[in-house]
Amino acid sequence: MMELKPNSRELAGEIDEKQTKINGTNAQIVFHNGSYIKVVTSSDSSRGNRANILLLDEFRLISKEVIDTILRKFLTQRRMPRYSELTKEQRAKEYDKEKNMTMYLSSAYWVDNWSYTKCQDVCRFMIDDSKHQFVCGLPYQLSISEGLLDADTVADEMAESDYNEITFAMEYEALFYGVANGAFFDFASISKNRKIRYPMVPNEIANKLNNAQQIKIVPKQNGEVRIMSADIALMSSKKHNNDATAIFINQMMPTKAGRYVSNIIYTDSNEGLTTDEQALIIRKMVDEYSCDYLVLDTQGIGLGIYDCLIKDIVDPESGEIYPAITCCNDAEMASRCAVPGAPKVIWSVKASAQWNSSCALLLREGFKSGRIRLLETEYDAEEALSEIRGYNSLETSDKIKLQLPYIHTTLLIDELINLQYEESGGKVKIHEKSGARKDRYSSLSYNYYVALQIENKITKKNSSGINTIDSLLIRPPSYGRKAVNAKNGRTKGHHW
């Protein structure tokens, strides 16, 4: 109506203007010959419609159940024109030539979505001569070559600081994301745990939406434990692409079964900051989120952050003093703190090969068992955040700040499924690909490992009154010497 009709008198002459309606509740174009183009919602309210060609736009967003039980039922009646000049036998032949058709259009998505399976099925049917189906991907290069998309616009988007290569691959390159053969962490077991609708964002960000209940930091509930972890890096990623400080906030919530679920309610990453700057950010977040524990790798550059934290820190902008905190699990590290009575908050990590192997195995098992829950995808985030009053009127930069926790969660998953591993002597060694990162993995794996130790401590205390932090450590599955088949990554003959 907006593009084709004004440029074609022939088309305009075929449209029945009286029956054609385009408004908020009815959208249809009716032709004089009885044909029509009609738009309906992908919901139960659309039952009873009929069509010969069903076009499902952005079909990945439509429920598979709605498509199968409602929308595809539109095609139950075949097109049977009268063909008055043909005999009955000739008509039957014509009807066989023109069958009803379904067209699926969408950008790509995650491989655990039903839309990926649909594309796989159609690809299989495409090489079967008895079938009449096909699938194709149309990446952004085609739009550029046809003059529909400006190459500079794409280049500018890729140069933006919040550029997300995963989203770009799905939206622009027509690539489904999440396939990593032989990976230590599989996409499906992680993605199924993206169930948290809203993050708890720092007060500075929450203030943009008047501290809306959905996103503000709420007081701790009975039995709740909060753990912050930080994998420290000091060099800017402009020089070292795999160096960045990764921060996670874990809201440990007790279940009815007496266990705990780790809800990763906030994650952030920063680059190129000095030791003092990072120590101040971390110390402020410990107070802001009322964290019970702060997990730090105190070997190497992390020791510098630790030494800042065990002394009073002054915020140069506000003049506020943040009191010293000290180590809770290592007496030698605690002795470095010269402030009497400093709260024991820091959980010092000095990783060994065995310790890292345990972290990796426990983290993988945490995802498989559903005991780690992550934020929803950034696609879901846009809908969720739009429900908060005032969000749609925010500046773009403020919207991005609210979306970043979701984006960082996606980048975490990207790291996890692309990690490589080796098995030797019953231990697993995780390492990143050349030029890739594993700072988010390291921070989260340390966080979850400590969460399990704290859970065990609480359980032990409740059952026997013992209050020793190292009374019993939860151990991961141990493998026999030939437990992992290096070729396909499958495990066998392992002990629990």
HELIX and SHEET records of a PDB file:
HELIX    1   1 LYS A    5  ASN A    7  5                                   3    
HELIX    2   2 ARG A    9  GLU A   14  1                                   6    
HELIX    3   3 ASP A   44  SER A   46  5                                   3    
HELIX    4   4 PHE A   59  LEU A   61  5                                   3    
HELIX    5   5 LYS A   64  THR A   69  1                                   6    
HELIX    6   6 LEU A   71  THR A   76  5                                   6    
HELIX    7   7 LYS A   88  LYS A   97  1                                  10    
HELIX    8   8 TRP A  114  MET A  126  1                                  13    
HELIX    9   9 TYR A  140  SER A  145  1                                   6    
HELIX   10  10 ALA A  151  ALA A  159  1                                   9    
HELIX   11  11 GLU A  165  GLU A  171  1                                   7    
HELIX   12  12 PHE A  187  SER A  191  1                                   5    
HELIX   13  13 ASN A  203  ALA A  206  1                                   4    
HELIX   14  14 ASN A  207  LEU A  209  5                                   3    
HELIX   15  15 THR A  275  GLU A  288  1                                  14    
HELIX   16  16 GLY A  302  LEU A  309  1                                   8    
HELIX   17  17 ALA A  331  ALA A  334  1                                   4    
HELIX   18  18 ALA A  353  LYS A  368  1                                  16    
HELIX   19  19 GLU A  378  SER A  386  1                                   9    
HELIX   20  20 TYR A  391  SER A  393  5                                   3    
HELIX   21  21 THR A  396  ASN A  418  1                                  23    
HELIX   22  22 ASP A  439  SER A  464  1                                  26    
SHEET    1   A 3 LYS A  21  ILE A  22  0                                        
SHEET    2   A 3 ALA A  27  VAL A  30 -1                                        
SHEET    3   A 3 TYR A  36  VAL A  39 -1                                        
SHEET    1   B 2 ILE A  53  ASP A  57  0                                        
SHEET    2   B 2 MET A 101  LEU A 105  1                                        
SHEET    1   C 8 ARG A 194  ILE A 196  0                                        
SHEET    2   C 8 ILE A 372  LEU A 375  1                                        
SHEET    3   C 8 TYR A 260  ASN A 270  1                                        
SHEET    4   C 8 THR A 245  PRO A 254 -1                                        
SHEET    5   C 8 VAL A 225  ASP A 231 -1                                        
SHEET    6   C 8 TYR A 293  ASP A 297  1                                        
SHEET    7   C 8 LYS A 344  VAL A 349  1                                        
SHEET    8   C 8 THR A 326  CYS A 327  1                                        
SHEET    1   D 2 ILE A 313  VAL A 314  0                                        
SHEET    2   D 2 ILE A 321  TYR A 322 -1                                        
SHEET    1   E 2 GLN A 420  SER A 424  0                                        
SHEET    2   E 2 LYS A 427  HIS A 431 -1                                        
END                                                                             
